[in-house]
Amino acid sequence: MTKMSWTENLNSKIYEDALNIRYKVFVEEQKVPAEVEADELEDKSHHLVLYENQTPLGTARIYHRGDSIYKIQRVAILENYRGQGIGAQLMKECELQIKKLHGTQITLGAQLQALPFYEKLGYTAEGQEFIDAGIPHREMIKNLI
């Protein structure tokens, strides 16, 4: 049985689980430097973890950019659980939370290999390709109204 859990508490088990997933995916798999993976936005973000029978499988965070714009970041699924719809579940939950917070637009920086995933969820790529943590990305936007 899956469960979605949110936290803003950096001392919580949920946040610890989110960091562990992010470390495995971004630092160990994708070779993102550990010192840039956790950043100055940690205490300004809402952190989400998806659990299956209390096992953390995936995570994401949302950050309020101002006005009614939110940014989804750090979307990560543990390798053994990819391709099972967990990423789409996380994104839908993020969108619901952003709506609850009265957000009307979502932005995210998508790795190029993930563009088709986000496009299927209604996001549109904008602007030029850019490098973040050594990985090519594109900015994507979705309006909620």
C-alpha positions as CSV (number, residue, x, y, z in Angstrom):
1,M,0.0,0.0,0.0
2,T,1.4,3.4,-1.0
3,K,1.5,6.4,1.2
4,M,2.5,10.0,0.4
5,S,4.1,12.0,3.3
6,W,5.0,15.7,3.3
7,T,7.3,17.6,5.7
8,E,9.0,20.9,6.1
9,N,10.8,19.6,9.2
10,L,14.5,19.0,8.5
11,N,14.8,16.9,11.6
12,S,12.0,14.4,10.5
13,K,12.3,10.8,9.3
14,I,10.5,11.9,6.1
15,Y,13.2,14.4,5.3
16,E,15.9,11.9,6.2
17,D,14.3,9.4,3.8
18,A,14.1,12.1,1.0
19,L,17.8,12.9,1.4
20,N,18.8,9.2,1.3
21,I,16.9,8.7,-1.9
22,R,18.3,11.9,-3.4
23,Y,21.9,10.9,-2.4
24,K,21.5,7.4,-4.0
25,V,20.0,8.8,-7.3
26,F,21.9,12.1,-7.8
27,V,25.2,11.6,-6.0
28,E,25.8,7.9,-6.4
29,E,24.2,7.2,-9.8
30,Q,24.4,10.5,-11.6
31,K,27.7,11.7,-10.0
32,V,26.3,15.1,-8.8
33,P,28.7,16.5,-6.2
34,A,27.3,15.9,-2.7
35,E,27.9,19.5,-1.8
36,V,25.5,20.9,-4.4
37,E,22.8,18.2,-4.0
38,A,21.5,19.6,-0.7
39,D,21.3,23.4,-1.0
40,E,20.1,26.6,0.7
41,L,16.5,25.9,-0.2
42,E,16.1,22.8,2.0
43,D,14.5,24.7,4.9
44,K,12.3,26.8,2.5
45,S,10.8,23.7,0.7
46,H,8.1,21.2,1.2
47,H,9.6,17.7,0.9
48,L,7.5,14.6,-0.3
49,V,8.3,10.9,0.0
50,L,6.3,8.1,-1.5
51,Y,6.3,4.9,0.7
52,E,5.3,1.4,-0.2
53,N,4.7,-0.6,3.0
54,Q,6.9,1.9,4.9
55,T,9.8,1.6,2.4
56,P,10.7,4.9,0.8
57,L,10.7,4.6,-3.0
58,G,10.7,8.2,-4.4
59,T,10.9,11.8,-3.5
60,A,10.3,15.3,-4.7
61,R,10.3,18.8,-3.2
62,I,8.4,22.0,-4.0
63,Y,9.6,25.5,-3.5
64,H,7.6,28.7,-3.6
65,R,9.3,31.1,-6.1
66,G,7.0,34.0,-5.4
67,D,3.5,35.2,-6.4
68,S,1.7,31.9,-7.3
69,I,4.6,30.2,-8.9
70,Y,6.1,27.0,-7.4
71,K,9.1,25.0,-8.6
72,I,9.2,21.2,-8.4
73,Q,12.8,20.0,-7.7
74,R,14.7,16.9,-6.7
75,V,12.3,14.4,-8.3
76,A,14.0,11.0,-7.7
77,I,12.9,7.3,-7.8
78,L,15.1,4.5,-6.5
79,E,16.5,2.5,-9.4
80,N,14.6,-0.8,-8.6
81,Y,11.2,1.0,-8.6
82,R,11.5,3.0,-11.9
83,G,9.0,2.3,-14.7
84,Q,6.1,1.6,-12.3
85,G,4.4,4.9,-12.3
86,I,5.9,6.3,-9.1
87,G,7.2,9.4,-10.8
88,A,3.8,10.3,-12.2
89,Q,2.3,9.7,-8.7
90,L,4.8,12.0,-7.1
91,M,4.2,14.7,-9.7
92,K,0.4,14.5,-9.3
93,E,0.8,14.8,-5.5
94,C,3.1,17.8,-6.0
95,E,0.5,19.4,-8.2
96,L,-2.3,18.8,-5.7
97,Q,-0.2,20.3,-2.9
98,I,0.7,23.4,-5.0
99,K,-3.0,23.9,-5.7
100,K,-3.7,23.7,-2.0
101,L,-1.1,26.4,-1.5
102,H,-2.9,28.5,-4.1
103,G,-0.2,28.0,-6.8
104,T,-1.3,28.6,-10.4
105,Q,2.0,27.9,-12.3
106,I,4.7,25.2,-11.9
107,T,8.2,25.4,-13.2
108,L,10.9,22.7,-13.1
109,G,14.3,22.1,-14.5
110,A,14.1,18.7,-16.4
111,Q,17.1,16.6,-17.3
112,L,17.0,16.2,-21.1
113,Q,16.4,12.4,-20.8
114,A,13.3,13.2,-18.7
115,L,11.6,15.6,-21.1
116,P,9.2,13.0,-22.6
117,F,8.1,12.0,-19.0
118,Y,7.2,15.6,-18.1
119,E,5.6,16.3,-21.5
120,K,3.2,13.4,-20.9
121,L,2.2,15.2,-17.7
122,G,1.4,18.4,-19.5
123,Y,4.6,20.4,-19.0
124,T,6.0,22.5,-21.9
125,A,9.8,23.0,-22.4
126,E,10.8,26.6,-22.7
127,G,14.1,28.4,-23.2
128,Q,17.5,27.1,-24.1
129,E,19.3,24.0,-22.7
130,F,21.3,24.7,-19.6
131,I,23.8,22.8,-17.4
132,D,22.9,22.1,-13.8
133,A,25.3,20.0,-11.7
134,G,27.0,18.9,-14.9
135,I,23.8,17.6,-16.5
136,P,21.9,19.2,-19.5
137,H,18.5,20.5,-18.5
138,R,15.5,22.5,-20.0
139,E,13.1,24.6,-18.1
140,M,9.5,23.4,-18.2
141,I,6.3,25.1,-17.3
142,K,2.7,24.0,-16.5
143,N,-0.2,26.3,-15.8
144,L,-2.7,25.0,-13.3
145,I,-5.6,27.3,-14.2
